[in-house]
């Protein structure tokens, strides 16, 4: 079965539709096809497009609803990151304790409850802890690959304990995640999260190989963020529904919700890298630019300033020759061209798609809270 997200016509003949087919040989197929007319949204590269004012949304209603379940998840996380090797819990806690709202495990719990689970939910709790371990492991590895010095507002672990320890503790957390999955006895949920782990790695490698490349097309950009970010959101929600014994319609709806939420979240993050502040990001503003990562705000700005700023973009991105002042100039160009606003407008489209996918679920507080979360994922960057 094929699931289709909204089409985005970004410039002339370039039409982007991400269609994800059922897994084949353990992977996912990404294709680019013309979207159906009713779902087309146009964003010309040479015009400023401001994000429509929307509800700001809020994560707190979901946090309050899930408070009891998330206490069980947090207790399990703390218990399972312990080891007789002292550096393992020390390094893991450095990142885990700064985990903020724990959106991904929160999504696992919310999916279980929104699909009708009542009483104790031991399987979704274990799956939620596994999701957090997978996410934390990828962050430990990514910070080494990217050379990041901040994560969640703290000094990156590899700068304190070294890259080898960070890599190995990340491996430890992956192993713990799979232990938790096996304990649920839910082979389908295990398959969902195992597949997500491989897709995330594929997305990160693809992004690495396409860094410093302003010829990156929008389809490949969406493929990258779908794999490296949205897939774990989708798997978190899908596994929560499966772990709660939900019906197929609910499982599919919650996977679609997570996928679109993840895309909205990553687009907002990419906008924040140019339009946000370091204290709000938990990392340095401009990290994407300094690492040569080609994101939607950058692609839009480069296209909208074509002919005037080609030499600047070629030097700083394609050739990777940057000075300390270059991010200030890049930020001015990205914001001034309306690229941040246009990126957020696209993000809101995915947030709307996420909310629309919940229509098959019974109305109630959990669904309302998930709808608010979708708006919040984007409005935090507006």
Residue pairs with C-beta under 8 A, 6 or more apart in sequence:
1 22
2 19
2 20
2 21
2 22
3 19
3 20
3 252
3 255
3 256
3 259
4 17
4 18
4 19
4 35
4 39
5 17
5 18
5 19
5 259
5 260
5 263
5 350
5 353
6 17
6 35
6 39
6 41
6 349
6 350
6 352
6 353
7 15
7 16
7 17
7 34
7 35
7 36
7 39
7 40
7 41
8 15
8 16
8 17
8 40
8 41
8 43
8 218
8 346
8 349
9 15
9 16
9 35
9 40
9 41
9 42
9 43
10 16
10 42
10 43
10 44
10 45
10 218
11 43
11 44
11 45
11 46
11 303
14 217
14 218
15 32
15 34
15 35
15 40
16 32
16 218
16 219
16 222
17 32
17 33
17 34
17 35
18 30
18 32
18 219
18 222
18 223
18 226
19 30
19 31
19 33
20 28
20 29
20 30
20 226
20 259
21 28
21 29
21 31
23 195
26 195
26 198
27 198
27 199
27 202
28 199
28 227
28 231
30 219
30 223
30 226
32 219
41 346
41 349
43 49
43 342
43 345
43 346
45 300
45 303
45 304
46 303
46 304
47 338
48 337
48 338
48 341
48 342
49 338
49 341
49 342
49 345
50 338
50 341
50 342
50 345
51 341
51 342
51 344
51 345
51 347
51 348
51 378
51 382
52 345
52 348
54 348
54 351
54 375
54 378
54 379
55 372
55 375
55 379
56 375
56 376
56 379
56 382
57 371
57 372
57 373
57 374
57 375
57 376
57 377
57 378
57 379
58 372
58 373
58 375
58 376
59 101
59 103
59 372
59 373
59 376
61 365
61 368
61 369
61 372
62 106
62 110
62 366
62 369
62 370
62 372
62 373
63 70
63 101
63 106
65 110
65 113
65 365
65 366
65 369
66 106
66 109
66 110
66 113
69 109
69 113
69 121
69 124
69 125
69 128
70 102
70 105
70 106
70 109
70 128
72 125
73 102
73 105
73 109
73 125
73 128
73 129
73 132
74 102
76 125
76 126
76 129
76 180
77 96
77 129
77 132
77 133
78 93
78 96
80 129
80 133
80 176
80 179
80 180
81 88
81 89
81 92
81 93
81 96
81 133
81 173
81 176
82 88
82 89
83 89
83 172
87 161
87 165
87 169
88 169
88 172
90 161
91 157
91 160
91 161
91 165
91 166
91 169
92 136
92 169
92 172
92 173
94 154
94 157
94 160
95 136
95 139
95 140
95 151
95 152
95 154
95 157
96 132
96 136
98 151
98 152
98 153
98 154
98 282
99 132
99 136
99 152
100 152
100 282
102 132
103 233
103 265
103 373
104 131
104 132
104 135
104 232
104 233
104 236
105 128
105 129
105 131
105 132
105 236
106 128
107 131
107 233
107 236
107 237
107 240
107 258
107 261
108 124
108 127
108 128
108 131
108 236
108 237
108 239
108 240
108 243
109 121
109 124
109 125
109 128
109 240
110 237
110 240
110 366
110 369
110 370
110 373
111 124
111 236
111 237
111 238
111 239
111 240
111 241
111 244
111 246
111 254
111 257
111 258
112 121
112 124
112 240
112 241
112 243
112 244
112 246
113 121
113 244
113 366
114 250
114 254
114 358
114 361
114 364
114 366
114 367
114 370
115 240
115 241
115 244
115 246
115 247
115 250
115 251
115 254
115 361
116 244
116 246
116 250
116 362
117 124
117 244
117 245
117 246
121 243
121 244
122 184
123 184
123 185
123 186
123 189
123 243
123 244
124 239
124 240
124 243
124 244
126 180
126 181
126 183
126 184
126 243
127 180
127 181
127 184
127 186
127 189
127 193
127 239
127 240
127 243
128 236
128 240
129 177
129 180
130 176
130 177
130 178
130 180
130 181
130 193
131 177
131 193
131 232
131 235
131 236
131 239
133 173
133 174
133 176
133 177
133 180
134 173
134 174
134 177
134 193
134 196
134 197
134 200
134 232
135 232
136 170
136 173
137 170
137 171
137 173
137 174
137 177
138 170
138 200
138 204
138 232
139 151
140 157
140 158
140 166
140 167
140 169
140 170
140 173
141 166
141 167
141 170
141 204
142 148
142 204
143 151
143 156
143 157
143 158
143 166
144 158
144 163
144 166
144 167
145 204
145 208
146 287
146 291
147 291
148 156
148 283
148 284
148 287
149 155
149 156
149 159
149 284
150 156
150 278
150 282
150 283
150 284
151 157
151 282
151 283
152 282
152 283
153 279
153 282
153 283
157 165
157 166
157 169
158 165
158 166
161 169
174 197
177 193
177 197
178 190
178 194
181 189
181 190
181 193
181 194
182 190
184 190
184 243
186 239
186 242
186 243
188 242
189 239
189 242
189 243
192 235
192 238
192 239
192 242
193 235
193 239
195 235
196 231
196 232
196 234
196 235
199 227
199 231
200 227
200 228
200 231
200 232
202 227
203 223
203 224
203 225
203 226
203 227
203 228
203 229
203 231
204 227
204 228
206 220
206 223
206 224
206 227
206 228
207 224
207 228
207 293
210 216
210 220
210 224
210 294
211 291
211 292
211 293
211 294
212 292
212 294
212 317
212 318
212 319
212 320
213 294
213 317
213 318
214 294
214 298
214 299
214 302
214 313
214 314
214 317
214 318
216 294
216 299
218 296
218 299
221 294
221 295
221 296
221 299
222 263
225 262
225 263
225 266
225 267
225 270
226 259
226 262
226 263
228 266
229 262
229 263
229 265
229 266
229 269
230 258
230 259
230 260
230 261
230 262
230 263
230 265
230 266
231 259
231 262
232 262
233 258
233 259
233 261
233 262
233 265
234 255
234 256
234 258
234 259
234 262
235 255
235 258
236 258
237 254
237 255
237 257
237 258
237 261
238 251
238 254
238 255
238 258
240 254
241 250
241 251
241 254
241 255
242 251
246 254
249 360
250 360
250 361
253 357
253 358
253 359
253 360
253 361
254 357
254 361
256 353
256 354
256 357
257 354
257 355
257 357
257 358
257 370
257 374
258 354
259 354
260 350
260 351
260 353
260 354
260 357
260 374
261 350
261 351
261 354
261 373
261 374
261 377
263 347
263 350
264 347
264 348
264 350
264 351
264 354
264 374
264 377
264 378
265 347
265 377
265 378
267 296
267 343
267 344
267 346
267 347
267 350
267 378
268 343
268 344
268 347
268 377
268 378
268 380
268 381
269 381
270 288
270 295
270 296
270 297
270 343
271 296
271 297
271 340
271 343
271 344
271 347
271 381
272 280
272 281
272 285
272 380
272 381
273 281
273 285
273 286
273 287
273 288
273 289
273 295
273 297
274 285
274 286
274 288
274 289
274 297
274 298
274 330
274 331
274 334
274 335
274 339
274 340
275 297
275 331
275 334
275 335
275 340
275 381
276 285
276 381
277 285
278 284
278 285
284 290
285 327
286 327
286 330
286 331
288 295
288 298
289 298
289 316
289 322
289 326
289 327
289 330
289 331
290 322
290 327
292 317
292 320
294 317
296 339
296 343
296 346
297 334
297 339
297 340
297 343
298 317
298 330
298 334
298 339
300 334
300 337
300 338
300 339
300 342
300 343
301 330
301 333
301 334
301 337
301 339
302 309
302 313
302 317
304 337
304 338
304 339
305 313
305 333
305 337
309 333
312 326
312 329
312 330
312 333
315 321
315 322
316 322
316 326
316 330
334 340
344 378
344 381
344 382
347 377
347 378
347 381
348 378
351 374
351 375
351 377
351 378
352 374
354 374
355 370
355 371
355 374
355 375
358 367
358 370
358 371
361 367
